[in-house]
Amino acid sequence: MLPKERVQAAFEHRPSDKVPIYQAGLSSYAASLILGREAWTGGGIQQYREARALWEGPEAHAEFLQRSRNDAFELADVLDLDLIRPMYWRMPEKPTRRIDEWTFVYGDESGNAWRVMTFDPTTELYQVSARAPRPEPTLEDLERQLQGPPPDPGAYRVTPSTWPDLVAAVERFGQHRAIPGYGTSLCIPREAIWLEACLLRPDLVERYLDRQLARVPANVAAMREMGLNYLCGGGDFAGPRGPIYSPKVFHDLMAPRLHRISQICHEAGCRHGFASDGNLWPVAEDLFGRCDVDFFYEVDRRSGMDLRRLRQTYPHLTLWGGINSETLHLGSPEEVRTEVRTALEAAKEFSGIVVGCSNQVVVGTPPRNIEVMLETLRDHR
């Protein structure tokens, strides 16, 4: 079977010649070990690289874009992935000043909207290290932010050219490997003021979510035009002990809009996927039932989201993942081997599963653990 045919079989819950595989993300550290040279992939490190490239000028930025795309594509080929990751993190905002090799300033330093971001090579994080003093936001601030009429979905225009990396991925892999699409995300911000609003001003949260929802029809249409049928959405909102807000908030505010996104996807002939780390069982009946979501990715095994239990409880659901980043990072090679084999066995028994690391293979993951994961995927799928 072709790789894309294996992924299609997983969505149709049919067996395939091999278990389909993917990798949700690879830090530059991990990808460099695999390719044997510095790889331009990852999270914060890619944002820092783009900041540096933008600072150096248009030619440097064009080189950043091309090199990042080439490395993402080369990993798909080297790892022989059935479902690829076509692009990594971006932050296309040009800094206003460079402080040193690792540090940039953004915004007008004479005003109250500047911030400083610093890159840490040991963790590959690019984070705010200083910013203009500002008061804690209030519910009144949120209300001012969300003033105005409801968003008009017709006013938001996008085309496939909005996502040049996806266009390039379709040209490179469209006849051979499965490619995910995007543009269906929906999430409540995790800042304290938004969690307060969930309780005291849910109407403000609804307005915010409706602004996200208004963009979905145009995004889905563009993805469908490119021939991308597996549309990744969602947004992190849980930890090992469960969601950061109540199941009632999810039921009242998130679920109706997620269901509408599923309808939009299905009307276009696409499938709607939701991602979040953490323990989602407290909202599972809504998320995997009422919301009509087709697939769930970033499956967090250490938080109780077990592939077998999920497939048995929600037999319509397709799952991506099963290998936990923490196991890869902190476990022994034997623990890694056991986790990979457990995921592969579940996929063979139930089908409907694409196996891989559910989140990023992080900096500091022992090289032997990465080797064991890749060897086991290769030899036992």
C-alpha positions in Angstrom: 0.0 0.0 0.0 1.0 3.6 -0.5 1.6 5.6 2.7 -1.5 7.7 2.0 -3.6 4.6 1.5 -2.6 3.3 4.9 -3.8 6.5 6.5 -7.0 6.3 4.6 -7.5 2.7 5.8 -7.0 3.9 9.4 -9.8 6.5 8.9 -12.0 3.8 7.4 -11.0 1.4 10.3 -9.7 -1.2 7.8 -6.5 -3.2 8.3 -3.5 -2.3 6.2 -0.3 -4.0 5.2 1.5 -2.0 7.9 0.5 0.2 10.8 0.6 3.8 9.5 3.1 6.0 11.4 3.8 9.7 11.9 5.7 12.0 14.3 3.8 14.9 15.8 6.9 17.0 16.1 10.7 16.9 16.3 12.9 19.4 18.1 15.9 20.6 16.2 18.0 18.5 18.5 16.1 15.3 17.7 15.8 16.0 14.0 19.6 16.8 13.8 20.3 13.4 15.3 18.2 11.7 12.7 19.6 13.7 9.7 23.2 13.7 10.9 23.4 17.5 10.6 21.7 20.6 12.0 18.0 20.5 11.1 15.8 23.5 10.9 12.8 22.1 12.7 11.3 22.5 16.2 9.4 25.1 18.2 11.0 28.1 19.8 14.2 27.6 18.0 12.5 28.1 14.7 10.9 31.3 16.0 14.3 32.5 17.0 15.8 31.5 13.6 13.1 33.5 11.9 13.7 36.5 14.1 17.4 36.4 13.2 16.6 35.9 9.5 14.2 38.8 9.4 16.8 41.0 11.2 19.4 40.1 8.6 17.2 40.9 5.6 15.0 39.5 2.8 17.6 37.1 1.4 18.2 35.6 4.8 14.5 35.2 5.4 14.0 33.5 2.1 16.8 31.1 3.0 15.1 30.4 6.4 11.8 29.6 4.7 13.4 27.3 2.1 15.7 25.5 4.5 13.0 24.9 7.0 10.7 23.5 4.3 13.4 21.3 2.9 14.3 19.8 6.3 10.6 19.1 7.2 10.2 17.3 3.9 13.5 15.4 4.2 12.5 14.1 7.6 9.2 12.7 6.1 11.3 10.8 3.5 14.1 9.6 5.8 11.6 8.4 8.4 9.2 7.0 5.7 6.2 8.6 7.4 2.7 7.7 6.2 1.4 11.0 7.6 3.8 13.9 7.4 4.3 17.1 9.3 4.7 19.7 6.5 5.9 22.7 8.5 7.1 23.8 11.9 6.7 26.9 14.1 6.8 30.4 12.7 6.9 33.9 14.1 7.0 36.3 11.1 7.3 39.5 13.2 10.5 41.5 12.5 12.3 42.6 15.7 12.9 46.4 16.2 16.3 46.0 18.0 18.9 43.3 18.6 20.5 43.3 22.0 22.9 40.4 21.7 23.2 37.1 19.9 20.2 35.5 21.6 18.0 38.5 22.4 15.7 40.7 20.4 13.3 43.6 21.2 9.9 43.8 19.6 7.6 46.8 19.4 8.1 50.5 20.1 10.3 50.9 23.2 9.0 54.5 23.8 5.5 53.1 24.3 3.9 50.5 26.4 3.7 47.5 24.0 7.3 46.4 23.8 8.7 43.1 24.8 12.1 41.4 24.9 12.5 37.8 23.8 15.5 35.6 24.6 16.6 32.3 23.1 18.0 29.5 25.3 20.0 27.1 23.1 20.0 24.4 25.8 16.2 24.1 25.8 15.4 25.5 22.3 12.9 27.9 24.0 12.4 31.5 22.7 10.5 33.3 25.4 9.6 36.7 26.7 12.3 37.8 29.2 11.1 41.4 29.8 8.2 43.6 28.8 6.7 47.0 29.3 4.9 47.3 32.6 1.2 46.8 32.3 -1.7 46.2 34.7 -3.4 42.9 34.9 -6.2 42.7 32.3 -9.8 43.0 33.6 -13.2 41.8 32.4 -13.7 45.4 31.2 -10.6 45.1 29.1 -12.0 42.0 27.5 -15.3 43.7 26.8 -13.5 46.6 25.1 -11.4 44.1 23.1 -14.6 42.3 21.9 -16.7 45.3 21.1 -18.4 45.5 17.7 -20.9 43.5 15.7 -20.5 39.7 15.3 -17.9 38.7 12.8 -19.1 38.2 9.2 -17.7 34.9 7.9 -17.8 36.3 4.3 -15.4 39.1 5.2 -12.6 36.7 5.9 -10.8 35.6 2.7 -8.1 33.1 2.3 -6.8 31.0 -0.6 -4.4 28.0 -0.8 -1.6 30.6 -1.4 -2.1 31.7 2.3 -0.3 28.4 3.2 2.7 28.1 0.8 4.2 25.3 2.8 1.1 23.2 2.4 1.0 24.0 -1.3 4.6 22.8 -1.6 3.9 19.7 0.5 1.0 18.8 -1.8 3.2 19.2 -4.9 6.0 17.1 -3.3 4.0 14.4 -1.5 0.3 14.6 -2.6 0.4 11.4 -4.7 2.3 9.4 -2.1 2.0 10.5 1.6 -0.9 11.8 3.6 -0.8 15.5 4.5 -2.8 17.2 7.3 -4.6 20.4 6.8 -5.3 23.2 9.4 -7.6 26.1 10.1 -10.2 24.6 12.4 -8.7 25.4 15.8 -11.0 26.5 18.7 -9.8 27.2 22.2 -10.4 29.4 25.3 -7.1 31.2 26.3 -5.5 29.8 29.4 -4.8 33.1 31.1 -6.5 33.7 34.5 -8.7 36.5 33.2 -10.3 34.2 30.6 -10.9 31.5 33.1 -12.5 34.1 35.3 -14.7 35.1 32.4 -15.8 31.6 31.9 -17.6 31.9 35.3 -18.5 35.5 35.5 -18.9 36.6 31.8 -19.4 33.6 29.6 -20.9 35.9 27.0 -17.4 37.4 26.4 -15.9 34.0 26.0 -18.7 33.1 23.5 -17.9 36.3 21.5 -14.2 35.3 21.4 -15.0 31.8 20.3 -17.4 33.1 17.6 -14.5 35.1 16.1 -12.5 32.0 15.8 -15.5 30.1 14.4 -16.1 32.7 11.7 -12.8 31.9 10.0 -13.4 28.2 9.7 -15.6 28.0 6.6 -13.1 29.9 4.4 -10.2 27.9 5.9 -11.9 24.6 5.2 -12.8 25.6 1.7 -9.1 26.5 1.0 -8.0 23.1 2.5 -10.5 21.3 0.4 -9.3 23.1 -2.7 -5.8 21.7 -2.0 -7.2 18.2 -1.6 -6.4 18.1 2.2 -9.1 16.1 4.0 -7.8 15.6 7.5 -8.1 19.0 9.2 -6.3 19.5 12.5 -7.8 21.8 15.1 -8.4 21.9 18.8 -6.2 23.6 21.4 -4.5 22.6 24.7 -6.8 22.9 27.7 -5.9 20.0 30.0 -3.2 18.5 32.2 -2.8 15.1 33.8 -5.6 15.7 36.3 -8.1 17.0 33.7 -9.3 20.2 32.0 -8.3 23.6 33.4 -12.0 24.6 33.3 -15.1 22.7 34.2 -17.0 20.1 32.0 -20.0 22.5 32.2 -17.9 25.3 30.6 -16.9 22.9 27.8 -20.4 21.7 27.4 -22.0 25.1 27.2 -19.3 27.2 25.4 -17.0 24.8 23.4 -19.1 21.9 22.4 -21.8 23.7 20.3 -19.1 25.4 18.3 -17.0 22.3 17.9 -20.0 20.6 16.6 -20.5 23.4 14.1 -16.9 23.0 12.9 -17.5 19.3 12.4 -20.6 20.1 10.3 -18.6 22.5 8.2 -15.9 19.9 7.6 -18.3 17.2 6.8 -20.2 19.4 4.3 -16.9 19.9 2.5 -16.0 16.2 2.6 -13.3 16.6 5.2 -12.7 15.1 8.6 -12.4 17.2 11.8 -9.6 16.5 14.3 -9.1 17.8 17.8 -5.8 18.0 19.8 -5.0 18.6 23.4 -2.6 17.1 25.8 -3.8 15.9 29.2 -6.7 13.9 30.6 -9.8 14.6 28.6 -12.1 11.9 30.0 -14.1 14.4 32.0 -15.3 16.0 28.7 -15.1 12.9 26.5 -18.8 12.3 26.1 -19.1 15.8 24.7 -15.9 16.0 22.8 -15.9 12.6 21.2 -19.7 12.2 21.1 -21.8 15.3 20.8 -19.2 17.3 18.9 -19.0 14.7 16.1 -15.2 14.9 16.0 -13.6 12.4 13.6 -10.1 12.1 15.0 -8.2 12.8 18.2 -4.4 13.5 18.2 -1.8 14.3 20.8 -3.1 11.2 22.6 -1.5 11.6 26.1 -1.1 8.0 27.4 0.5 9.1 30.7 -2.6 11.1 31.4 -4.9 8.2 30.9 -5.8 8.6 27.3 -5.1 5.0 26.4 -5.5 3.9 22.8 -7.4 0.7 23.5 -9.8 2.3 25.9 -10.5 5.2 23.5 -11.1 2.8 20.5 -13.3 0.6 22.6 -15.3 3.5 24.1 -15.6 5.5 20.9 -15.3 3.0 18.0 -15.9 5.7 15.4 -12.9 7.7 16.5 -9.5 7.6 14.6 -6.5 8.2 16.8 -3.0 9.6 16.2 -0.2 8.9 18.7 0.3 6.4 21.5 4.0 7.2 22.2 4.4 9.7 25.0 7.1 12.4 24.8 7.9 12.0 28.5 8.5 8.3 28.1 10.9 9.0 25.3 12.6 11.7 27.4 12.8 10.1 30.8 12.2 6.4 30.3 14.6 3.6 29.7 15.1 2.1 26.3 13.1 -0.9 27.4 10.2 1.3 28.5 10.3 3.0 25.2 10.2 -0.3 23.3 7.3 -1.5 25.4 5.3 1.7 24.8 5.9 1.6 21.1 4.9 -2.1 20.9 1.8 -1.5 23.0 0.7 1.2 20.6 1.4 -0.9 17.5 -0.4 -3.9 19.0 -3.5 -1.7 19.7 -3.4 -0.5 16.1 -3.2 -4.0 14.7 -6.0 -5.2 16.9 -8.5 -2.3 16.4 -7.2 -0.4 13.3 -8.2 3.2 13.2 -4.8 4.3 14.7 -1.8 6.1 13.3 1.1 5.4 15.7 3.8 7.9 16.6 5.1 10.3 19.3 2.0 12.3 20.3 3.9 15.5 20.9 7.4 16.9 20.3 10.5 14.7 20.7 12.1 17.2 23.1 15.7 18.4 23.6 17.7 16.1 25.8 15.8 12.9 24.8 18.5 10.2 24.9 19.7 9.3 21.4 19.3 5.6 22.2 15.6 6.2 23.1 15.0 7.8 19.7 16.8 5.0 18.0 14.7 2.4 19.9 11.4 4.2 18.9 12.4 4.3 15.3 13.7 0.8 15.2 10.6 -0.6 16.8 8.3 1.3 14.5 10.3 0.0 11.5 10.6 -3.6 12.6 7.2 -4.3 14.2 4.6 -2.3 12.3 
